[in-house]
Amino acid sequence: MLVKGSGLTQTADNCFVHTQAIAGQETARAVIGVIHRQDTGNRGNPPQCLSSFGTAGTPFALGHVMALELGGADISANIVPQYGQWQGNQLGAWRQMEIAVGNDPFNAQVFVALLDYGAGPFVETWQTQFNRFAGGEKLFHWQEARIPTRFRVWTLRHDWSAGTIRIADYFTAADHVKEAGLDPLLGVLPPTRLVFDEVIGAMPGIDRQYWRKQMLNGWLRQRYAEYQIRTNQKIQASQATNPRTGRPVRGAATARPHVNLKAPRPTKAPVTLSFAKWLSDDGKMNSQLTALKSTVSAPPAVTGWTQLEVNGLDLSELRAAVFQA
C-alpha cells in the first residue's frame, strides 16, 4: 500500500510511504521524500502509529521515519515505535542522523529510509511486556512484530540516477508505478550515500541509561518518604519526654519513669532534613549505595542491571538521577 502526504509548510505531496502488512496491521516499510527543511515549532502531538502499536507507558516514542523538520508528513503511515531517547535525545543515534541530514543541503535533497522487522516467533505479547515495564522492569529489550529491528537511510541529490533508474522519475510516476519500481530502486541505491544503518538488537545504551536513572529516582524518593516517617516518629517520642529531666511530660505517658539522681543532659531533638539536604548528606547516600549494591537482596531499583552497572554506581549518578528530565 502506498500512502502519501505533504510537509507542514507545503501543499504538494512530497513524502511517500510504502507499507507492508505485519500482524494484521499495515506499517511503514520504506519512506521516500523530497527534503524540505522547515520550522516545526507549532506542530501538535504526532499521530498514532499506523500499526496501532501503543507507545504510552512504554519506552517507545511515536517516531517520524522522515522527520517533520526535513519535510516528512505528519501522518500515521510515517510513524513507527522508536526507543524514545535514541529517537529524540540530542545524543541519540537517530536524532543525530536527522541533524546531520538537515545540515547537508547539497548532498541531502532526497530522503530514503528502509525498515526491517523481526520474523518472530515472539515469546511475549505487547501486553505482557507492558505489564513487566509498568511493574518496574524497565531495562529489557522489547520484541514485537510491529517494532522495527533495523533502520537504513540514504540521502540523494535530485539528479541522482543508476542506469535507467532516476530518482526524479519516481516522484512524477503514478502510484502503481512507484509501487512496482520500489524494489528495483532500493536495489541500486549507492552504498556511498548510506548515511545511517543500525540494527536494534537491544535497548539502546542511551535509553538504558535514562531508565536506570528513572528507577533510581523513584527508589530514592520512596526511601526519603520512609526516612521522613522514621524521623517524625523520633520527634514525637522526644516531644513526649522533658529533655532536661528525662521525665514524661504531663499526659504523655502513665508509666513511672526510672528515678535518676542526676538530671540527664539535654538531648538534641531530631530534625527532619529536607529532600535536598537529605540527598546531599554523604553518610545517608552512602548507606543507600550499600543497599543498592547488596548481593544478598538487591532492591527493585537495580532489577535488570548488569553487575558491572551496579558496581559502577556512585554518589554522582545516584544524585543525578533525581534531576533527570
Residue pairs with C-beta under 8 A, 6 or more apart in sequence:
1 18
1 19
1 26
2 16
2 17
2 18
2 19
2 175
2 178
2 179
3 16
3 17
3 19
3 50
3 75
3 77
3 78
4 13
4 15
4 16
4 17
4 73
4 175
5 13
5 15
5 17
5 73
5 74
5 75
5 77
5 78
6 12
6 13
6 14
6 15
6 73
7 14
7 15
7 36
7 38
7 68
7 71
7 72
7 73
8 38
8 39
8 40
8 43
8 68
8 74
9 36
9 38
9 39
10 36
10 38
10 71
13 73
14 33
14 34
14 36
14 71
14 73
14 171
15 31
15 32
15 33
15 34
15 66
15 71
15 72
15 73
15 75
15 78
16 31
16 32
16 33
16 178
17 28
17 30
17 31
17 65
17 73
17 75
17 77
17 78
18 28
18 29
18 30
18 31
18 32
18 178
18 179
18 182
19 26
19 27
19 28
19 29
19 50
19 77
20 26
20 27
20 29
22 51
22 117
22 145
22 146
23 51
23 145
23 146
25 50
25 51
25 52
25 53
25 146
26 50
26 51
26 77
27 49
27 50
27 51
27 53
27 80
27 117
27 146
28 50
28 65
28 77
28 78
28 79
28 80
28 115
29 114
29 115
30 112
30 113
30 114
30 115
30 182
30 186
31 65
31 66
31 72
31 78
31 111
31 112
31 113
32 110
32 111
32 112
32 113
32 170
32 185
33 66
33 70
33 71
33 72
33 73
33 110
33 111
34 71
34 109
34 110
34 111
34 158
34 171
35 70
35 71
35 101
35 105
35 108
35 109
35 110
35 111
35 155
36 70
36 71
37 69
37 70
37 71
37 102
37 105
38 68
38 69
38 71
39 69
40 68
40 69
43 68
43 74
45 62
46 62
46 64
46 74
46 79
47 62
47 74
47 75
47 76
47 79
48 54
48 62
48 76
48 79
49 55
49 62
49 76
49 79
49 80
49 81
49 146
50 76
50 77
50 79
51 80
51 146
52 146
53 60
53 80
53 81
53 126
53 144
53 146
53 147
54 126
54 130
55 61
55 62
55 81
57 130
57 133
57 134
58 81
58 129
58 130
58 133
58 142
59 83
59 84
59 133
59 138
59 142
59 203
59 207
59 211
60 81
60 82
60 83
60 84
60 142
60 147
61 81
61 82
61 83
61 84
61 87
61 88
62 79
62 81
63 79
63 80
63 81
63 82
63 87
63 88
63 94
64 72
64 74
64 78
64 79
65 72
65 78
65 79
65 80
65 113
65 115
66 72
66 73
66 78
66 111
66 113
67 98
67 101
67 102
68 74
69 98
69 102
70 98
70 101
70 102
70 111
71 111
72 78
72 111
80 115
80 146
80 147
80 148
81 146
81 147
81 148
82 94
82 148
83 92
83 200
83 203
83 204
83 207
84 207
84 210
85 92
85 204
85 206
85 207
85 209
85 210
86 92
86 93
86 94
86 95
86 200
86 204
86 206
86 207
87 94
87 95
88 95
89 95
89 206
89 210
90 96
90 99
91 206
92 204
92 206
93 196
93 198
93 204
93 206
94 151
94 196
94 198
97 153
97 195
97 196
100 195
101 108
101 111
101 153
101 155
101 195
102 108
104 155
106 157
107 155
107 157
107 193
108 155
108 156
108 195
109 155
109 156
109 157
109 158
110 155
110 156
110 157
110 158
110 160
110 167
111 153
111 154
111 155
112 153
112 154
112 155
112 156
112 186
112 189
113 151
113 152
113 153
113 154
114 151
114 152
114 153
114 186
115 148
115 150
115 151
115 152
116 148
116 149
116 150
117 145
117 146
117 147
117 148
117 149
118 143
118 144
118 145
118 147
118 149
120 145
122 143
122 144
122 145
123 143
124 132
124 143
125 144
126 144
129 140
129 142
129 143
129 144
132 140
133 140
136 215
136 300
136 303
137 303
137 304
138 211
138 212
138 214
138 215
138 304
139 203
139 208
139 211
139 212
139 215
139 303
139 304
139 305
140 203
140 304
141 201
141 202
141 203
142 203
147 200
148 200
149 199
149 200
149 201
150 197
150 198
150 199
150 200
151 196
151 197
151 198
151 200
152 194
152 196
152 197
153 194
153 195
153 196
153 197
154 189
154 190
154 193
154 194
154 195
155 193
155 195
156 167
156 189
156 193
158 167
158 168
159 167
159 168
160 166
160 167
160 190
160 193
161 167
162 188
162 189
162 190
163 188
165 181
165 184
165 185
165 188
167 185
170 178
170 181
170 185
173 181
203 211
210 324
212 305
212 309
212 321
213 317
213 320
213 321
213 324
214 321
214 324
215 300
215 301
215 302
215 303
216 301
216 317
216 318
216 321
216 322
217 321
217 322
217 324
218 301
219 292
219 299
219 300
219 301
220 279
220 288
220 301
220 318
220 321
220 322
221 275
221 322
223 288
224 275
224 278
224 279
227 273
227 278
227 284
228 272
231 270
231 271
231 272
231 273
232 272
234 270
235 269
235 270
235 271
235 272
238 267
238 269
238 270
239 249
239 269
240 248
240 249
240 252
240 253
241 247
241 248
241 249
241 252
242 248
242 249
243 266
243 267
243 269
244 263
244 264
244 266
245 263
245 264
246 257
246 260
246 263
246 264
247 257
248 255
248 257
273 281
278 284
279 285
279 319
279 322
280 319
282 315
285 315
285 318
285 319
286 315
288 318
289 313
289 314
289 315
289 318
291 299
292 298
292 299
292 301
292 302
292 310
292 313
292 318
293 310
293 311
293 313
298 310
302 309
302 310
302 313
